[in-house]
Amino acid sequence: SVLRHLWRKWWGSGLSVRIGIVALLIIIFAAPAAYLGSRAGRPAKGDTTTTQPTKSGTKVPGHTSHTGTTPNSSATTPPSSSKSAGQGTVGQGTTSGTGPGGSAPGGGTASAPAFPDATTTGVPNGVTLHSCPTTITITDTYDACQFLGGLSVRASNVHITRSLITGQVDTGDGGAGEQTGLVISDSTINCGCQSTNDTHTPFAIAYSNFTLLRVNIYNSGHGAAVDSNVVIQDSYIHGLGGNTEAHKDGIYSGNGTNVVIKHNTIECNDGPLAGCTSAIGLLTDFSDITYYTIDNNLLNTNGAYCFYASGGPGKTYDSNHIVFTNNHFGRKYGQQCGDLGPVTYFDSSQPAMVWSGNVWDDTGAAVLPVY
């Protein structure tokens, strides 16, 4: 038969020929199956649907997605919390400083703004708060707390998250035995401590060894009074004052070192008496101010200048090693950012002073340093 004849011819051929024929047959029969397998599971042409990886953790109902850096820690209720029953659920807020928002008209999720506001800072929507002690002496993570009447932190490495603080926050002045490592994230500080006379300027939080991430600060004299070892990032400082002539600043420093102020919205506008001095004031009242990095912030004030780089020639002390980069000067309260201009007392002759990429927020035109 034909098959028997072909078998004999194939077997009688050399070994290398037989191997080549077998390989050719494998390719002929296997290629279609491989092609069909490679198409399995692919979307049809024109189908743009993709599967995104699932993030771990449970989303709080009504939560507004916050942008920025989150410290590595678990959010657990501390054993020292005095009540398990919630005292209320955080809801929709506004940019006036009454709380965080997050929904766009029509029910969609609002896209993150270029700079922080009430929709990207503060207690996320849907969080049920419970009462927590106003003096912290135990290292722990304090989640979804309501600290009524202020907060004093006396333990190191405390993390406060998704919490409301109604009063001043005392972090210590950085001296021996004071706490270190405090982190406050996704929280609101409604100080209720605006200036009441022409010499009175209460702060919402002071002074050293703390980090603020996505914190909404308002209703105080100074927003934050800063000395040393501080990070303020992705936060919203606004609604300051009391309409007195007392000097006020979004962020005030009279001395200190090792501070980072990055990607915040910082405003000081306290009314027609215009007691604000600046959005950020490094006023060198008590000693030199050194090694401050101030990057990518939006500044507005009805005070004299949006940024005081030092206290000027009338002060005994100076600023040096100040890195001021990529900041935006706004015209929300006046065409010069401050009443007299955007910046003053930036002394380029001091060691390691850096000024780069600072612009007017509306036009992108460069802002130059002035002493």
N, C-alpha and C positions, 0 to 999 in steps of 0.2 A: 504494500500500500504506500501512498504518498507519505503518510506520517512515519511509517517504518523507514522509508528511504531517507527522509530528512533526519531522523534520529541517528541513523548510522553515519551520515555525513557529518553531523554535529559532533558526535562522540569521537569520530576519527580525526577531527581537527585538533590543532594544538591546544594546550591548556590555556594559554593567554587569550586565544580566540574565544574559547568557551566562556571565560570570565567576562570578556567584553560584551558578549551577547547577553549574558545574565544581567549585567549592569544596565544595558540599554533597555531591556524589558522592564526593569524596576522603575526607571525614569519615566517610561511611557505610561505605565499604569498608576504611578504614585503622584505625578504632577497635578492631574485634575483634582484628586482628593485634597492635596495640600492647598490648592487655590480656594476650593469651597470652604475648607476649614478656616482660612485666613479671613473670609468675609463674615463668618459667624459672629454675632454680637455687635457688629458695627451699625451705627445709625444709617438710615437711608440717606441718599444724596439730598442735601438741602436741610437736613434735620440738625439744628444747632443745639439741641438739648444735651447738657453734660451733667455728670454727677459730681457734686462737691463733697469733699471730705467732711465728716461730722465732727464738730468740736465737742470736747468733753465738757461736762458740767450741765447744770440746769439753768435755763434762762428764766429770769424773774418776769412774771406777767407784766406787760406794759413797759419793759425795760427799754431805755434809749441806748443804743450802742454808742459807747464812749470811745473816742480815739485817743491814742497816746500809749504810755508805758504803764504796765501794771506790775507791781512787785510780786514775786513768787511767794505765795502764802495761801493757806486754806482759810476760808471764811467760816469760822465756827463761833458760836455764842460763848463768851467766856463764863467760867463757873461763877464769877462774882456778879453776874447779871441778877438784878433783884426781882424781875418780873418776867414771866413767860408770856403773859397775855400782851398782845400788841396794843399800842396806844393810837394806832391810826395807820392808814396806808398813804404813801406819798403819791400824789397824782400829778395832773398836768400843770406845768408852770409857765411862766412868761419870761421875757428878757428883762423884766423890771426887777428881777431878783427875788421873786416869790417862790422859786423852786424850779427844777429842771423840767423841760418839756420834751418834745421829740416827735410829734406827729405832724406830717405835712397836710395841707388842705386836701380833703378827699380821702383821708384815711391812710395814705401812704407814709412810708418812713422818710423823714427829711434827710437829705444828704448833709454830710458833716460840713460846717462852715470852715472857711480858711483859718479863722482864729476862734478860740473857745468862746462860748456864750452859755446861756442857761440851758440849752438843749444838750450840751455835751459835758456838763459839769454837774456836780451836786449828787444828791441821793437819786438813784434811778427810779423811774416810775414803777409803782406796784410793790415797793418794799414796805413791809409792815414793821414798824419800829416798836421797840420795847425799852423800858427805862433801864439805864445803866448808871453805875456810880460815877460821881463827878470828880473823884480823886482816884487815880489809877496807880496801884502799888504792886500789881501782879503782871508779869510779862505774859501777854496773850494776844490773840486776835479778837477784837471787839467788833462784831458785825451787827448791822441793823439796830444800832443803839440810838436812843434819844438822851442826850446829856443836857439836862435842864439847869440853866443858871451858870454855865461855863464848865471848864474842864482843866484839871491840874494833873500833869503826867509826871509821876515820880518813879516809874520803872522803865528800864531800858528795853529796846527792841519790841516796843508795842506797835501793833498795827490796828488802826481804826479804819473801817471800811463801811460804805453804804450807811452812813450815820448822820444825824442832825445834831449840831451843837448850838445851843441858844445861849450864848455868852462868850466870854473871852477864853482863849486857850493859852495856858501858861506851860511852856516847854522847858523852862529853866534858862539860866543865862550862860550855860556852858562851863560853869565852875566845877571844882572838884566835887564828886559825889552826885552831880546832876545826871539826869537820864541822857542816853544816846540812842540813836537808831529809830526814833519815832517816825512812822509813816502814816499819813492820813490820805486815803484815796476815795474817790467817788462819794464825797461827803459834802455837806453844806454847813458853813459857819455863818449863822445869822446872829451877829454879835449883840444887837440891841444896845450898842454902846457908842452912839454918835456923840460928838462934841456938844457940851452943854454951855460952855462959856469960852471966852477968847483966849484962855490959857490951857484948855483941857482937850487933850487929843488921845483918847483911848485907842488901843490896838485890838484887832480881832485875834491875832496870834503873835507870839514873841517868845524867845529871842533866838535860840541856837539849837542845833542838833535835831533838825526835823526835815522831812520831805513831804511836800504836798503834790498830789497827782489828781487832776480833774476835780479840784475843789472849787466850790462856788462861795466866795466871801463877799459879804455886803453888810450894810447897816452898822458901820463902825466909824471911828475917826481915821486913824491909819488902817490900811488893809492888813499888811504884815509888817512888823518891826523886826528887822533881821540883823543879826550879828555874824555868827560863824557856823560853818558846816550845815548849810541849808540848801535844799533843792526845791524850787517852785516851778512846776511844769504842767502844761496843758490845763491851766486854771483860769478862773474868771474873777477878777477883783474889781468891784464897782459899787455904786450906791453908797458912797462914803460921805461923811460930812456932819451936818447939823446946822449948816448955815451960820457959822460963827467965824470970827477972824483967826481962830487958832490954826496953826500950820498943820496941814494934813498931806499925806502922800499915799498913793496906792501901795507902794513898797518903800519903806523908809529904812535907811541905815545910818547910824552915827559912828560906827566902827565895825571892824570884823574882817574875816578872811574866809576863803574857800566857800564861795556861794555860786550857785548856778540858777539863773532865771531864764527859762526857755519855753517858748511857744505859749505865751499867756496873752489874754486881753486884760489890760490894766488901765483903769480910768479913775480920775479924781475930779468930781464936779459936785460941789456941795451947796450951790445956790448963789444968789446975787451978791452975797458978801465976799465971795471968792476967797475963802480961807485956804484953799488948796495951794500947795507949793508946786507939786509935780506929780506925774504918774510914777516915776522912779526917782528917788532922791538919795544919792550917796553924799551925805552932807558933812561927813568928817567932823562931827561935833566933839568926839571923845578921844579918837586916835586915828591913825592912818587906816584907810580901807584898801585891801589888797586882794588880788586873785579872785575877782568877780568875773564871771562869764555871763553876759546878757545877750541872748540870741533869739531872733525870730519872734519878737513880741509886737503886739499892736498897742500903741500908747495914745491916750487922749487925756486932756485936762483943761479946766478953766483957770488953772494956776499960772504961775509965771512962765515956767518952761516944762516941757514934757519930760526932759531928762536933765537932772543935775549930776554931772560926773564927779563933782567934789563940792566942798563948801566955798571954794574960791579964796581969793587973797586975804579976806578978812578972817579966815580960820587958821589956827595953828597947824593943823594937820592936812595931809594931802591924800589923793588916791593914786595908786600905781598898780601895774599888772591888771588893768581893766580891759577885757575883751568885749567890745560892743559891736555886734555884727548882725546883719540881715534883719534889722528891726524896721517896723513900719510906723511912721508918724501920721496920725489921723488929723482930720479937721472937724471932728464932731462938735467941738465947742468953740472953734475959732480957726481962722485961716492960717495961723502960724503954729498950730497944735497947742502951744501955750500962749498966754497973752503977749509975751515978749519974744517968743521964738521956740523952736523945737529943742534946742540943746544949749547948755552953757557949762563953762568951767571944765571942759575936756582938755587937759594939759598934756599935749603930745610930747612934751620934753621930759615927762616922768618916765621911769623905766617900764618897758613892755606894755605900752598903751597901744591898743589895736582898734581901729575904726574902719569897717569895711561893709559894703553892701546895704547900707541904711538908706531908706527911701521914703518919699511921700506915698502914703497908702493909695491915694486916688490916681496919681499920675505915674508912679514908678520913678520919678525924677530923684536924683541923688540928693541926700542931705549931708552936708559937710560939717565936721566938728568945729565948734567955736569955744574959745576960752573967754 
